[in-house]
């Protein structure tokens, strides 16, 4: 497949007016200006007709396939709100690929999402990075698990407060997370001792603690749902205590401590970018939050938090951020290159590079313009729109 005659946004600092992208199999095989385009080509050709060619969008945090579209409780599989600590739950066991929102995602140019449990529990379970095309989730997985979901602040409190169960305070939420991490660390130490010494007793198998071992080892990032500045600080505090790799999800008040987050090297996934202040901890929501963080030197991606913002409106979130003074290419990077980097999947997606997955969107008009139309979408080299 050749995609020709378009402005190629590689998202690696190179933009090629009047360029092409070559696809062989499911990978990107080449790109460049049209004068370097292969002359003898026997395969399919898609003419972008002066449009824009770019990597498929990457949503670094959402719940696509976890909360069914317009079906109510029957499709609500995002929160196992019966136990505040459920690290053993896996998103791949709940995702419904038949949800029509996958089609809408593709039609909007979104080709990869990080999706998983909601924020009812202090530890919600394992997130998955998947492509947005397929009939069976096993065939859609890019990486799973890709992160462990943690949550601080209002959501775990409100979920369990009605039942008068722990946690009903921020203190208890943090304490539950610490307790599970301490248990997992001790469990791992016992396993290591038993492996090194045949006389040492191995711990009794515990699926919850087994699931936290990659987090304790720093192999699996902790994604902390946190809105208020104090909740963000708690996430950073816990991460430092246990030496975790971590990402702040939402970070609504991150603009209040942007310089501190930059000093700590904290990564933040902001969003949903638009919507009402529907609960107290969103009182200080600002559209320029992402811009403030970027200007402070914080690594930032933008998410929809689907279904909070419908999946296909991911580029609209980036466009609103560009209005706050971010260079449009940098705003677009927050839903391509930077999103893939923060999600830990940049070896496969997020930029147009030889050898990466051929996930490509072609737009009529700049991708961040509200009037821009998606002309074609390719996932793994196959046209899906």
C-alpha positions, 0 to 999 in steps of 0.5 A: 500500500502506498499513501501518496500526495499528502502532508506527512506528519511523522511526529518525530520532528519531521513534517513533509509537505507533499509526501508519501508513506509506504506500507508493507504487510502490517508495518511502515516500510518507508516515507518521504517526499513525493519525488522519492516515492517508488515509481514502479508500484504494483500494489494498492495506492491511496491518494490523500489529494493534498490532505494530511497523513499522520500516525493513528491517534493514541488515547493514553487513558479511557474505558472503551469496551468496559462501559457499554454504549447505551445499555446500562448496567448490563454493559457496565463492567468497569468497576467491581465495587465489592472490594476496594482492592482488586489488582487481579482483575484484568481489563481483557476479561471485560472488554466488549469489542462489539461495542459500536464505540470502537467503530466510532473511534476508528472513524475518528482516527483513534487506532490505539487505546489504553483501556481498563477499570474505572476509579471506584476502587483504591486498586482497580485492576490491570489496564490493557493497550489495544487496537480499535479493530477486531472481533476478539480482544485477544487479537486486538491486544498490543500490550496487556497488562500495560499498567495497574490502575489505582485511584485516590480522592472522591471516587473510592470515598463516595463508592464505599461511603454509602455502605459505611465500608472502608475507605470513606476517607482519603487517609483510608484509601492511601492506607489500603494501597500501602497495605497491599503494596507492603504485602506484595513486597513481603510476598515477593521477598518470601518467594525470592528466598524460597527460590534461593533456599530450598529449606525456606518456605514459599508463601501460599499462592495469592493472586492479588499479590502475584498481580502486584509483583510487576508493580513492586519490581517497577516493571508495570507502571502504576496509573493513579487516578487523581484530580486534586493537587493533594491527591496528586501529591499522595500518589507521588508520595506513595510511588516514591515510598515503594519505588514505583514507576507511575503516571498521574491520570486526569491531574485536574489540579496539576496546574497548581503544582506544575513546577513541583511535578516537573522537578519530580519527573512526573508524567501526567495524562490530562483529560477529559479536556471538556465537560462540566465540573460535575463533582467537587474535586473538578472545581478548579478544572481549567482548559489550559491545564495541559498547556501550563504543564507543558510549559513547565516541562512536564511530560503530558498526554491527553485522554478522553476518559471515554465515555466521559468524552466520546472516544472519537473526540480525542483530537478535539481535546488536543485542539482545545489545548492548542488554543491555549498557546501550545504549538499545534504539532506539540498538541498533536504529539500529546495524542500520538507520540507522547501518549504512546511514550507515556503508555509504554508502547512507543516501540509500536505506535505513536509516530511514523517510523520504519518498522512501526505498526502501520496505524495511519489516519488520513485527514482532509484538512489539518487533524486539529481543525474542527472541520477536518474529515477523516478520509481513511484509517489504516490499522496494522496495514489494513484499511478500516475506514 
